[in-house]
Amino acid sequence: MVTAESIEHSIKASLPCTWIRVEGNDGHHFSAIIVSELFEGKNIVKQHQLVYQALGERMREEIHALSMKTYTPEQWETAKNSN
């Protein structure tokens, strides 16, 4: 069964993350917050494509649904401080 920890590990292995949290406990539906400098200058679609690339075949074969929020480090600081 897929775990949040295994998804987090796969993302970290391919994408340098300043901060990441993956949650989900049913083995099929997951949510993630991912902060990476690689997202700088990229729109949200390109950011999400980087995450999908990091997960590779897992997105097609193992992970049923992954909702995500992606941030640059600067955007993350602003988002954290606004809550």
ZAMARGU-4260 file (C-alpha; in steps of 0.2 Angstrom, whole numbers, plus 5000, padded with zeros to 4 digits):
<rodrens>
0) 5000/5000/5000 | 5006/5018/4996 | 5010/5028/5011 | 5012/5047/5013 | 5029/5044/5019
5) 5034/5035/5003 | 5027/5048/4992 | 5036/5062/5002 | 5052/5051/5000 | 5050/5050/4981
10) 5047/5069/4979 | 5062/5073/4990 | 5073/5061/4980 | 5070/5071/4964 | 5065/5088/4969
15) 5075/5099/4981 | 5062/5104/4994 | 5064/5118/5007 | 5049/5110/5016 | 5036/5096/5012
20) 5022/5088/5020 | 5011/5074/5012 | 4996/5068/5021 | 4983/5054/5018 | 4980/5038/5027
25) 4968/5028/5015 | 4982/5022/5003 | 4973/5031/4988 | 4970/5049/4992 | 4984/5061/4997
30) 4987/5080/4999 | 5004/5088/4999 | 5012/5105/5002 | 5028/5107/4993 | 5040/5121/4994
35) 5055/5122/4982 | 5066/5134/4974 | 5064/5125/4958 | 5046/5133/4957 | 5053/5150/4955
40) 5047/5159/4939 | 5036/5144/4935 | 5017/5145/4934 | 5007/5133/4945 | 5005/5120/4930
45) 5023/5119/4928 | 5026/5117/4946 | 5014/5103/4947 | 5022/5095/4932 | 5039/5095/4941
50) 5030/5085/4956 | 5022/5073/4944 | 5039/5070/4935 | 5047/5067/4952 | 5033/5054/4956
55) 5035/5046/4938 | 5025/5030/4936 | 5019/5030/4953 | 5006/5043/4948 | 4999/5031/4935
60) 5001/5015/4944 | 5000/5018/4963 | 4993/5035/4968 | 4974/5037/4964 | 4973/5056/4969
65) 4986/5069/4974 | 4980/5086/4978 | 4994/5098/4981 | 4999/5116/4985 | 5016/5122/4978
70) 5025/5137/4984 | 5042/5145/4981 | 5051/5149/4998 | 5046/5167/4997 | 5027/5162/4994
75) 5028/5150/5008 | 5034/5163/5020 | 5020/5174/5015 | 5007/5160/5016 | 5013/5154/5033
80) 5013/5172/5040 | 4995/5176/5034 | 4988/5162/5044
</rodrens>
